[in-house]
């Protein structure tokens, strides 16, 4: 399970304490997303949050505890949005592969675009965690319970295909999603212009993922 920041006080934390903790975790989120775990020090986080370094340890524990907490902090909301989208889509009628992938992709894509700089940082942090096997257990705890529901739906839609193929479909979709979030600027750079808007990026990403999924699962 992801470790939590130190909570040694018996009394409820004050509003000032909560504000300080949020500022520290927000700073950690930005730095871990930009520099990775190894490239970020507790002193860096203190400087970014404009607090004494001792407060970082007080509110966040050691660096790995703070990293786990930072990754886990938004995971529940992201997972719930994905599951809610899936349930709402199922309530409308029979699902398609495109429906399943859209319900998985849209929440993080939208939050990274519309949720402000902290959600954009978090999306990059998800990409970082997903790319490094040492965070495997953390990813399993934070993201796999929801992801397994989507694999279940793909298996139900394609019962003659193996669960491994359904899992691969979702993982490849995640890779494309994270590439879109972190590297869409490369499309503009290679195209030589900045003409593609968010909704166009969204459609291209979904078209790409659905085409690959249908080829893999059919």
Secondary structure, DSSP 4 states (H G I P E B T S, - for coil): ---------SSPPPHHHHHHHHHHHHHHHHHHHHHTTTT--HHHHHHHHTS-HHHHHHHH-SHHHHHHHHHHHTHHHHHHHHHHHHHHHHHHS---HHHHHHHHHHHHHHHHHHS-HHHHHHHHHHHHHHT-GGGHHHHIIIIIHHHHHHHHHHHHHTTTS-HHHHHHHHHHHHHHHHHHHHHHHHHHHHHTS----HHHHHHHHHHHHHHHHHHHH-
